[in-house]
Amino acid sequence: MNNFYTVWVGGAEVTDFYASLDTATAIKNEYESKGYNDVIIEKVNKPSPNAEHWARLRRDYPAIERAE
């Protein structure tokens, strides 16, 4: 079973899908670079039901990026 993670900032989940540890760490670092100090990575026990959907969107529409 693969490990999956989600990211919380100030008590709010900020990921739309469960991510790899590398991706979760990158998201955490991004929020911390913006001054947030209450960022938590949580390990989850199952893959996101939307993980394949989001992966397809990122693959098929690479120009779509998260808004700053």
C-alpha positions as CSV (number, residue, x, y, z in Angstrom):
1,M,0.0,0.0,0.0
2,N,1.3,3.4,-0.9
3,N,1.5,6.2,1.6
4,F,-0.6,9.3,1.0
5,Y,-0.7,12.6,2.7
6,T,-2.8,15.8,3.0
7,V,-1.8,19.3,4.2
8,W,-3.6,21.4,6.8
9,V,-3.1,25.1,7.3
10,G,-4.7,26.7,10.3
11,G,-7.2,23.8,10.7
12,A,-8.3,23.9,7.1
13,E,-7.3,21.1,4.6
14,V,-5.7,22.8,1.6
15,T,-5.2,19.9,-0.7
16,D,-7.9,18.7,-3.2
17,F,-6.4,15.2,-3.3
18,Y,-4.1,13.0,-1.3
19,A,-0.5,13.5,-2.3
20,S,2.9,11.9,-2.1
21,L,5.1,13.0,0.7
22,D,7.3,15.0,-1.7
23,T,4.2,16.9,-3.0
24,A,2.8,17.5,0.5
25,T,6.2,18.8,1.6
26,A,6.4,21.2,-1.3
27,I,2.9,22.5,-0.5
28,K,3.9,22.9,3.2
29,N,7.0,24.8,2.2
30,E,5.0,27.1,-0.1
31,Y,2.7,28.0,2.8
32,E,5.5,28.5,5.2
33,S,7.3,30.8,2.8
34,K,4.2,32.9,2.8
35,G,4.4,33.3,6.6
36,Y,2.1,30.5,7.8
37,N,3.5,28.7,10.9
38,D,0.6,26.3,11.5
39,V,1.1,23.9,8.6
40,I,0.7,20.2,9.2
41,I,1.3,17.2,7.0
42,E,-1.1,14.3,7.8
43,K,-0.5,10.8,6.7
44,V,-3.7,9.1,5.5
45,N,-4.4,5.4,5.1
46,K,-6.1,5.3,1.8
47,P,-5.8,6.9,-1.6
48,S,-8.0,9.8,-2.6
49,P,-11.0,8.7,-4.7
50,N,-10.2,11.8,-6.8
51,A,-6.5,11.1,-7.2
52,E,-6.8,9.6,-10.7
53,H,-9.1,12.4,-11.8
54,W,-6.7,15.1,-10.7
55,A,-3.7,13.3,-12.2
56,R,-5.5,13.1,-15.5
57,L,-6.3,16.8,-15.4
58,R,-2.7,17.7,-14.6
59,R,-1.5,15.5,-17.5
60,D,-4.1,16.6,-20.1
61,Y,-4.1,20.3,-19.2
62,P,-0.6,21.2,-18.1
63,A,-1.3,25.0,-18.4
64,I,-3.8,24.8,-15.5
65,E,-2.0,25.9,-12.4
66,R,-3.1,26.8,-8.9
67,A,-3.9,30.4,-8.5
68,E,-1.4,32.4,-6.3
